[in-house]
Amino acid sequence: MVARDRDDDFYDSLGTRVRKLREDRGWTQEELAQAIAIEPATLSRYETAKKAFPLDVLRRIATSLRVPLGHLILDGGTSGTSKLADAPNYDRHVDPRHAEVLDVWRKIPAGRRKLALRLLRTLASGED
């Protein structure tokens, strides 16, 4: 029998916290992976502790899920969180227009977010 390393336990817990925060916010693995610029399969390996999270990925996850980095890393970090709409804004200098976009995004049903994202990208590219 192989003894579990403390790092294994840490990454198991970390992956579980990330998955729970993602699911609590109604995000799919594909949506979060796209937001942090990695493949969904890679995010799956992080969440299941088959691969260790690099710090830069953890930072992008924290930013995308709008939680402090320490919230992801510390045990018990998911207590008291439920929906993205309830998540406090940790950046006091955020442009109010960004907050409005996030508020509207939260109201889009999960099944329609892919379409909404495509529309936004088309608008941003200036293509007709």
Kinemage of the C-alpha trace (Angstrom):
@kinemage 1
@onewidth
@group {chain A} dominant
@subgroup {mainchain}
@vectorlist {calphas} color= white
{ca met a 1} P 0.000 0.000 0.000
{ca val a 2} L 1.315 3.447 -0.977
{ca ala a 3} L 0.999 6.168 1.644
{ca arg a 4} L -0.701 9.348 0.507
{ca asp a 5} L 1.445 12.425 0.435
{ca arg a 6} L 0.211 15.577 2.189
{ca asp a 7} L 0.415 17.324 -1.191
{ca asp a 8} L -2.072 14.768 -2.574
{ca asp a 9} L -4.540 15.687 0.158
{ca phe a 10} L -3.977 19.387 -0.473
{ca tyr a 11} L -4.618 19.078 -4.215
{ca asp a 12} L -7.664 16.861 -3.601
{ca ser a 13} L -9.115 19.545 -1.325
{ca leu a 14} L -8.129 22.358 -3.662
{ca gly a 15} L -9.690 20.637 -6.664
{ca thr a 16} L -12.867 20.014 -4.690
{ca arg a 17} L -13.037 23.685 -3.627
{ca val a 18} L -12.548 24.913 -7.194
{ca arg a 19} L -15.202 22.501 -8.513
{ca lys a 20} L -17.660 23.503 -5.795
{ca leu a 21} L -17.167 27.229 -6.375
{ca arg a 22} L -17.512 26.709 -10.133
{ca glu a 23} L -20.682 24.653 -9.750
{ca asp a 24} L -22.154 27.028 -7.138
{ca arg a 25} L -21.824 29.795 -9.689
{ca gly a 26} L -23.503 27.706 -12.384
{ca trp a 27} L -20.383 27.479 -14.546
{ca thr a 28} L -19.477 24.413 -16.571
{ca gln a 29} L -15.888 23.218 -16.791
{ca glu a 30} L -15.881 24.441 -20.378
{ca glu a 31} L -16.955 27.954 -19.340
{ca leu a 32} L -14.345 28.277 -16.606
{ca ala a 33} L -11.639 26.731 -18.778
{ca gln a 34} L -12.426 29.235 -21.511
{ca ala a 35} L -12.387 32.114 -19.011
{ca ile a 36} L -8.904 31.144 -17.773
{ca ala a 37} L -7.535 30.130 -21.191
{ca ile a 38} L -6.946 26.402 -20.640
{ca glu a 39} L -8.510 23.259 -22.087
{ca pro a 40} L -11.550 21.812 -20.283
{ca ala a 41} L -9.745 18.456 -19.983
{ca thr a 42} L -6.888 20.208 -18.170
{ca leu a 43} L -9.332 21.844 -15.746
{ca ser a 44} L -10.868 18.421 -15.148
{ca arg a 45} L -7.425 17.016 -14.275
{ca tyr a 46} L -6.876 19.895 -11.826
{ca glu a 47} L -10.277 19.428 -10.192
{ca thr a 48} L -9.727 15.690 -9.779
{ca ala a 49} L -6.169 16.178 -8.477
{ca lys a 50} L -4.649 14.248 -11.351
{ca lys a 51} L -2.538 17.318 -12.051
{ca ala a 52} L -1.219 20.019 -9.675
{ca phe a 53} L -2.538 23.567 -10.101
{ca pro a 54} L 0.126 26.062 -11.216
{ca leu a 55} L -0.056 29.326 -9.275
{ca asp a 56} L -0.848 31.389 -12.379
{ca val a 57} L -3.855 29.144 -13.111
{ca leu a 58} L -5.062 29.505 -9.521
{ca arg a 59} L -4.823 33.278 -9.849
{ca arg a 60} L -6.874 33.236 -13.051
{ca ile a 61} L -9.461 30.943 -11.431
{ca ala a 62} L -9.750 33.233 -8.406
{ca thr a 63} L -10.159 36.264 -10.651
{ca ser a 64} L -12.757 34.554 -12.849
{ca leu a 65} L -14.754 33.245 -9.888
{ca arg a 66} L -14.327 36.597 -8.130
{ca val a 67} L -12.833 35.244 -4.931
{ca pro a 68} L -9.537 36.082 -3.231
{ca leu a 69} L -6.739 33.637 -4.042
{ca gly a 70} L -6.526 32.686 -0.361
{ca his a 71} L -10.166 31.636 -0.508
{ca leu a 72} L -9.188 28.877 -2.925
{ca ile a 73} L -6.065 27.770 -1.104
{ca leu a 74} L -7.246 27.731 2.508
{ca asp a 75} L -9.326 24.876 3.889
{ca gly a 76} L -12.932 25.830 4.433
{ca gly a 77} L -12.634 28.457 1.724
{ca thr a 78} L -16.004 27.665 0.169
{ca ser a 79} L -18.067 28.121 3.314
{ca gly a 80} L -20.600 30.875 3.033
{ca thr a 81} L -20.496 31.163 -0.746
{ca ser a 82} L -23.348 30.228 -2.963
{ca lys a 83} L -23.995 32.039 -6.213
{ca leu a 84} L -21.909 34.376 -8.331
{ca ala a 85} L -24.591 36.998 -7.819
{ca asp a 86} L -23.823 36.846 -4.092
{ca ala a 87} L -20.055 37.058 -4.524
{ca pro a 88} L -18.631 40.342 -3.309
{ca asn a 89} L -16.567 42.433 -5.659
{ca tyr a 90} L -13.002 42.272 -4.353
{ca asp a 91} L -11.700 44.886 -6.771
{ca arg a 92} L -12.809 48.253 -5.418
{ca his a 93} L -11.553 49.974 -8.550
{ca val a 94} L -13.653 47.993 -10.996
{ca asp a 95} L -15.332 50.000 -13.722
{ca pro a 96} L -19.093 50.139 -12.977
{ca arg a 97} L -19.762 49.112 -16.584
{ca his a 98} L -17.911 45.853 -15.948
{ca ala a 99} L -20.115 45.192 -12.947
{ca glu a 100} L -23.175 45.787 -15.134
{ca val a 101} L -21.924 43.305 -17.729
{ca leu a 102} L -21.350 40.721 -14.978
{ca asp a 103} L -24.829 41.343 -13.563
{ca val a 104} L -26.387 40.759 -16.984
{ca trp a 105} L -24.195 37.674 -17.544
{ca arg a 106} L -25.459 36.166 -14.278
{ca lys a 107} L -29.015 36.443 -15.552
{ca ile a 108} L -28.313 34.509 -18.753
{ca pro a 109} L -29.346 30.857 -18.362
{ca ala a 110} L -26.311 28.532 -18.428
{ca gly a 111} L -27.523 26.872 -21.627
{ca arg a 112} L -27.517 30.181 -23.501
{ca arg a 113} L -24.143 31.521 -22.338
{ca lys a 114} L -22.218 29.938 -25.197
{ca leu a 115} L -24.424 31.817 -27.686
{ca ala a 116} L -24.098 35.032 -25.680
{ca leu a 117} L -20.316 34.698 -25.657
{ca arg a 118} L -20.254 34.170 -29.441
{ca leu a 119} L -22.397 37.276 -29.913
{ca leu a 120} L -20.106 39.328 -27.687
{ca arg a 121} L -17.014 38.143 -29.543
{ca thr a 122} L -18.597 39.020 -32.880
{ca leu a 123} L -19.518 42.481 -31.613
{ca ala a 124} L -16.014 43.002 -30.213
{ca ser a 125} L -14.359 41.980 -33.476
{ca gly a 126} L -16.292 44.590 -35.440
{ca glu a 127} L -17.456 42.004 -37.976
{ca asp a 128} L -20.980 42.222 -39.350
